């Protein structure tokens, strides 16, 4: 996905490795599906991949003061990317008969709202727009104030969204809904967490606690989702901002950021192309489906699902790396 390391700044090998690894799990979300228990299990396993990229964005974007003009240019580029890739998906769906031409008004609606996975570009643009505000806070807050902000955004943006979806406390949620802030604060928590991890180093004991919570969150995401979905798909624990997914994303990111890795040109190139992997991989899933090449019955699903995800990820990465060497096209993937 999006790389937020300035082109003239030294890259972080641990962060690059985290991007490359997290991109695989993002692909697995769409490659696994939810039609079978095995696919649902791999989908649940992979949910933390998206928040990892938001955390890493905050890790770099909140590390120093940002020029507002530069942020506006970043948002404009995200808008251009969204229109370009939406147009590509529209042309493909039109060519295979999944869409019919309904006039320029419907085309504009599609370009602004589809494909569904491009929502991430909108979310990133919003975080970029808020970066100067977050940046002032990050630059002047004490560690206690920073941790208070993380606690508030976690509770209101992660815990509250799960309570709302569970419908266990309707009266409480009516009160919370009047604040109109819950759904926006989950990603703000991830963004601020990235800045926190850049600014402060956790002790070994604190890091171990984060890892334990991450593993517990992963077990809850997989086991809880499978149990709740016995009578049909239940997405309560699959939300990117649910506490269980948030804990796993934090542990995954922290684990990679603490690795003593040395950078390499290949790792840097792959990390830059994770944006292309994110934008391209749904198309590489759709094409085999339309051609009838995806037949999971030929292999046990516990093998077919991860193999499919690995194949799509590898192909998307190779294509993105190839396009990144073409002067004009490289702006679409890196």
Secondary structure, DSSP 8 states (H G I E B T S, - for coil): ----S-TTS---HHHHHHHHHHHHHHHHHHHH-SSSHHHHHHHHHHTHHHHHHHHHHHHHHTSS---HHHHHHHHHHHHHHHHHHHHHHHHHHHHTTSS----HHHHHHHHHH-SGGGHHHHHHHHHHHHHHHHHHHHHH--HHHHHHHHHHHHIIIIIHHHHHHHTS-HHHHHHHHTT--HHHHHHHHHHHHHHHHHH----HHHHHHHHHHHHHHHHIIIIIHHHHTTTS---TTT-TTSHHHHHHHHHHHHHHHTS-----HHHHHHHHTHHHHHHHHHHHHHHHHHHT---GGGS-HHHHHHHHHHHHHHHHHHHHHHHTTSTTGGGGT-
